[in-house]
């Protein structure tokens, strides 16, 4: 199994814990405040990992710009997700918001020239079908 697959499964498990705990948090906190606490913890984890790795801090104007723009999308998307959680079902909110993978895949194919074979297309179609069923 490749490191990509191992890390991806790890992220999937961690995201599942995050999504569950986000739902629990929005039961007693306003969504936007829960996001702030989440991000403080996330920044702490990221900074701790950087210190643990002992790697250099890379300064790249283009990379930082993309990271900041990505952070803006992430922050606004997370607020929207937490608002969805606070209003209804975790299964519906998580399933629909999890379809970001479709947009990411299409952007990667168009702009990064990544390949999209028949098996991947079938997987995306099944994922879309699952979201439709879960959102009912």
PLY file of the C-alpha trace (Angstrom):
ply
format ascii 1.0
element vertex 136
property float x
property float y
property float z
element edge 135
property int vertex1
property int vertex2
end_header
0.00 0.00 0.00
1.40 3.42 -0.95
2.06 6.19 1.53
-0.58 8.26 -0.26
-3.23 5.64 0.46
-2.10 5.19 4.06
-2.18 8.93 4.76
-5.49 9.30 2.92
-7.11 6.60 5.09
-5.66 8.32 8.16
-7.15 11.63 7.08
-10.49 9.95 6.41
-10.58 8.55 9.95
-9.50 11.87 11.48
-12.05 13.82 9.40
-14.75 11.42 10.60
-13.83 12.24 14.20
-13.75 15.96 13.39
-17.17 15.87 11.70
-18.72 13.98 14.59
-17.21 16.28 17.22
-18.23 19.34 15.17
-21.84 18.17 15.31
-21.58 17.66 19.08
-19.95 21.10 19.52
-22.70 22.90 17.58
-25.27 21.60 20.05
-23.90 23.91 22.75
-21.90 26.55 20.85
-22.79 28.94 18.02
-21.39 27.50 14.78
-18.96 30.34 14.08
-17.49 30.10 17.59
-17.11 26.33 17.29
-15.16 26.97 14.06
-12.78 29.32 15.88
-12.07 26.76 18.61
-11.60 24.09 15.95
-9.09 26.22 14.06
-7.13 27.11 17.22
-6.76 23.39 17.91
-5.92 22.70 14.26
-3.25 25.41 14.15
-1.80 24.05 17.38
-1.62 20.56 15.86
-0.03 21.86 12.64
2.55 23.98 14.48
3.38 21.08 16.80
3.88 18.78 13.81
6.18 21.34 12.15
8.25 21.63 15.32
8.35 17.85 15.73
9.53 17.37 12.14
12.19 20.02 12.63
11.94 21.01 9.00
12.72 24.46 7.69
9.96 27.02 7.25
9.61 27.46 3.50
8.86 30.92 2.19
7.54 30.91 -1.36
5.44 33.84 -2.51
3.34 31.74 -4.89
2.92 28.90 -2.45
1.93 31.19 0.40
-0.61 32.96 -1.80
-2.24 29.68 -2.78
-2.19 28.48 0.84
-3.82 31.71 2.04
-6.47 31.55 -0.69
-7.07 27.90 0.21
-7.39 28.90 3.85
-10.01 31.47 2.92
-12.02 28.83 1.08
-11.52 26.40 3.97
-12.59 28.91 6.60
-15.73 29.96 4.76
-16.54 26.37 3.85
-16.09 25.27 7.45
-18.39 28.00 8.71
-20.99 26.90 6.16
-20.53 23.26 7.19
-20.91 24.02 10.90
-24.03 26.08 10.15
-25.43 23.09 8.24
-24.63 20.82 11.19
-26.31 23.18 13.63
-29.47 23.18 11.53
-29.96 19.49 10.85
-28.66 16.01 10.26
-24.93 15.29 10.43
-25.42 12.57 7.78
-26.94 15.01 5.29
-24.56 17.90 6.02
-21.46 15.71 5.88
-22.53 13.78 2.79
-23.31 16.87 0.77
-20.30 18.89 1.91
-18.10 15.85 1.34
-18.85 16.12 -2.35
-16.11 18.72 -2.51
-14.15 15.77 -3.86
-16.08 16.03 -7.12
-15.13 19.69 -7.57
-11.53 19.00 -6.59
-11.31 16.11 -9.03
-12.68 18.17 -11.91
-10.36 21.10 -11.13
-7.37 18.73 -10.97
-8.27 17.19 -14.33
-8.77 20.56 -16.03
-5.97 22.62 -14.49
-3.40 20.10 -13.23
-3.76 17.64 -16.11
-4.46 14.71 -13.81
-6.03 11.66 -15.40
-9.60 10.53 -14.88
-10.22 6.99 -16.11
-13.42 4.99 -16.31
-13.01 3.46 -12.86
-12.62 6.90 -11.25
-15.62 8.21 -13.18
-17.67 5.23 -11.96
-16.52 5.91 -8.39
-17.59 9.55 -8.65
-20.98 8.51 -10.05
-21.48 6.10 -7.15
-20.49 8.82 -4.66
-22.99 11.24 -6.19
-25.66 8.53 -6.02
-24.84 7.88 -2.36
-25.15 11.59 -1.53
-28.53 11.76 -3.27
-29.75 8.78 -1.26
-28.36 10.10 2.03
-29.88 13.53 1.49
-33.41 12.08 1.25
0 1
1 2
2 3
3 4
4 5
5 6
6 7
7 8
8 9
9 10
10 11
11 12
12 13
13 14
14 15
15 16
16 17
17 18
18 19
19 20
20 21
21 22
22 23
23 24
24 25
25 26
26 27
27 28
28 29
29 30
30 31
31 32
32 33
33 34
34 35
35 36
36 37
37 38
38 39
39 40
40 41
41 42
42 43
43 44
44 45
45 46
46 47
47 48
48 49
49 50
50 51
51 52
52 53
53 54
54 55
55 56
56 57
57 58
58 59
59 60
60 61
61 62
62 63
63 64
64 65
65 66
66 67
67 68
68 69
69 70
70 71
71 72
72 73
73 74
74 75
75 76
76 77
77 78
78 79
79 80
80 81
81 82
82 83
83 84
84 85
85 86
86 87
87 88
88 89
89 90
90 91
91 92
92 93
93 94
94 95
95 96
96 97
97 98
98 99
99 100
100 101
101 102
102 103
103 104
104 105
105 106
106 107
107 108
108 109
109 110
110 111
111 112
112 113
113 114
114 115
115 116
116 117
117 118
118 119
119 120
120 121
121 122
122 123
123 124
124 125
125 126
126 127
127 128
128 129
129 130
130 131
131 132
132 133
133 134
134 135
